[in-house]
């Protein structure tokens, strides 16, 4: 075992000598560290010093703000089509059928709206919004005047 201990001792001594030589280097003896390259730069012809630290600033990659964002190679969907405005529709008829009376070939229609009883003949206007168009055997046709839309009210059986 003596030769192994001698070799290990020699290796340790060599390490100590190398460490002592590093500490005795000229930069260490002067008590300063080596200057960065940018600090030692010589002025250029224009008199401005080179600034390597600013010349090579890393720019962020486009889209790198959200590295986990879902992405696709498919083209984007087309923009939604603009829908035409809906045509206004007449409100449901506010009347309920009460009866029809015929006298000398002229039919009179009786309609109820809430507690009010309304009477009218063909081509007459009810409440300035509805015109009685036709009084039939089983229904009456009314026109909603603001939209000129025809509506039918069936008689109950």
C-alpha positions as CSV (number, residue, x, y, z in Angstrom):
1,X,0.0,0.0,0.0
2,X,2.9,2.2,0.3
3,X,3.2,3.1,-3.5
4,X,-0.6,4.1,-3.6
5,X,-0.1,6.4,-0.7
6,X,2.9,8.0,-2.3
7,X,1.0,8.6,-5.6
8,X,-1.9,10.1,-3.7
9,X,0.5,12.4,-1.7
10,X,2.2,13.5,-4.9
11,X,-1.1,14.3,-6.6
12,X,-2.2,16.4,-3.6
13,X,1.2,18.3,-3.6
14,X,0.8,19.0,-7.4
15,X,-2.7,20.5,-6.7
16,X,-1.4,22.8,-4.0
17,X,1.5,24.0,-6.3
18,X,-1.0,24.7,-9.1
19,X,-3.3,26.7,-6.8
20,X,-0.4,28.7,-5.5
21,X,0.7,29.6,-9.1
22,X,-2.9,30.8,-10.0
23,X,-3.0,33.2,-7.1
24,X,0.4,34.6,-8.1
25,X,-0.8,35.6,-11.6
26,X,-0.1,39.2,-12.6
27,X,-3.8,40.2,-12.5
28,X,-4.2,38.7,-9.0
29,X,-1.0,40.5,-7.8
30,X,-2.3,43.8,-9.0
31,X,-5.4,43.3,-6.9
32,X,-7.8,43.8,-9.8
33,X,-9.9,41.5,-12.0
34,X,-9.7,41.5,-15.8
35,X,-11.8,44.2,-17.5
36,X,-14.8,43.3,-19.6
37,X,-14.2,43.7,-23.3
38,X,-16.8,46.5,-23.6
39,X,-14.9,48.6,-21.0
40,X,-11.6,48.2,-22.9
41,X,-13.0,49.2,-26.2
42,X,-11.2,51.9,-28.1
43,X,-13.1,54.8,-29.5
44,X,-13.9,54.5,-33.2
45,X,-13.1,57.0,-35.9
46,X,-16.2,59.1,-34.9
47,X,-15.0,59.2,-31.3
48,X,-17.8,57.0,-29.9
49,X,-17.0,54.0,-27.8
50,X,-18.3,50.6,-28.9
51,X,-21.1,49.3,-26.6
52,X,-21.2,45.6,-27.2
53,X,-23.7,45.1,-24.4
54,X,-26.4,47.2,-26.2
55,X,-25.6,46.1,-29.7
56,X,-26.6,42.5,-29.0
57,X,-29.8,42.9,-26.9
58,X,-32.1,39.9,-27.4
59,X,-35.4,40.9,-28.9
60,X,-38.5,38.9,-27.9
61,X,-39.8,36.5,-30.6
62,X,-43.2,37.4,-32.0
63,X,-45.9,35.3,-30.3
64,X,-43.6,34.4,-27.5
65,X,-45.8,36.1,-24.9
66,X,-47.9,33.0,-24.5
67,X,-45.8,30.0,-25.2
68,X,-48.7,27.6,-24.5
69,X,-51.3,29.3,-26.7
70,X,-53.1,27.0,-29.1
71,X,-52.1,27.5,-32.7
72,X,-53.1,26.1,-35.9
73,X,-51.9,26.0,-39.5
74,X,-55.4,26.1,-40.8
75,X,-56.5,29.5,-42.4
76,X,-58.6,31.7,-40.1
77,X,-62.4,31.3,-40.5
78,X,-64.2,33.8,-42.7
79,X,-65.8,36.7,-40.9
80,X,-69.5,36.2,-40.1
81,X,-71.9,37.4,-42.6
82,X,-73.9,40.4,-41.7
83,X,-77.5,39.5,-41.2
84,X,-80.2,41.6,-42.8
85,X,-82.4,43.3,-40.2
86,X,-85.5,41.4,-39.4
87,X,-88.7,42.5,-40.9
88,X,-91.1,43.8,-38.2
89,X,-94.0,41.5,-37.5
90,X,-97.5,42.5,-36.4
91,X,-98.3,41.7,-32.7
92,X,-100.8,38.9,-32.0
93,X,-104.4,39.9,-32.3
94,X,-105.6,41.5,-29.1
95,X,-109.3,40.6,-29.8
96,X,-111.4,37.6,-29.0
97,X,-114.5,36.7,-31.1
98,X,-117.9,37.5,-29.6
99,X,-120.2,37.0,-32.5
100,X,-121.5,38.0,-36.0
101,X,-124.9,39.6,-36.7
102,X,-126.3,39.8,-40.3
103,X,-129.1,42.3,-41.0
104,X,-130.3,42.9,-44.6
105,X,-127.2,41.3,-46.1
106,X,-124.8,43.4,-44.0
107,X,-122.6,41.6,-41.5
108,X,-121.6,43.2,-38.2
109,X,-118.7,41.7,-36.3
110,X,-118.5,41.8,-32.5
111,X,-115.0,41.5,-30.9
112,X,-114.0,41.7,-27.3
113,X,-110.8,43.4,-26.1
114,X,-110.5,42.9,-22.3
115,X,-113.8,44.3,-20.9
116,X,-114.6,46.4,-24.0
117,X,-117.0,45.2,-26.7
118,X,-116.2,46.5,-30.2
119,X,-118.5,46.3,-33.2
120,X,-117.6,46.9,-36.9
121,X,-118.4,46.1,-40.5
122,X,-116.2,45.3,-43.5
123,X,-113.7,48.1,-44.4
124,X,-114.1,49.8,-41.0
125,X,-111.2,50.6,-38.7
126,X,-111.0,49.4,-35.1
127,X,-108.9,51.4,-32.6
128,X,-107.1,53.2,-35.4
129,X,-104.8,50.1,-35.9
130,X,-106.9,47.3,-37.4
131,X,-109.2,47.3,-40.4
132,X,-111.8,44.6,-40.9
133,X,-111.2,43.2,-44.4
134,X,-113.6,40.3,-44.7
135,X,-116.1,38.7,-42.4
136,X,-116.4,35.0,-43.4
137,X,-118.4,32.0,-42.2
138,X,-115.7,30.6,-39.9
139,X,-113.1,33.5,-39.6
140,X,-112.5,37.2,-39.9
141,X,-109.6,38.8,-41.7
142,X,-108.1,41.9,-40.2
143,X,-105.2,44.1,-41.4
144,X,-102.7,45.6,-38.9
145,X,-102.4,49.1,-40.4
146,X,-98.9,50.2,-39.2
147,X,-97.3,47.3,-41.1
148,X,-100.1,46.6,-43.6
149,X,-100.1,42.9,-42.5
150,X,-103.1,40.7,-42.8
151,X,-104.1,38.5,-39.9
152,X,-106.9,36.0,-39.5
153,X,-109.0,35.4,-36.4
154,X,-110.8,32.0,-36.5
155,X,-114.2,31.7,-34.8
156,X,-114.4,29.2,-31.9
157,X,-116.4,26.1,-32.6
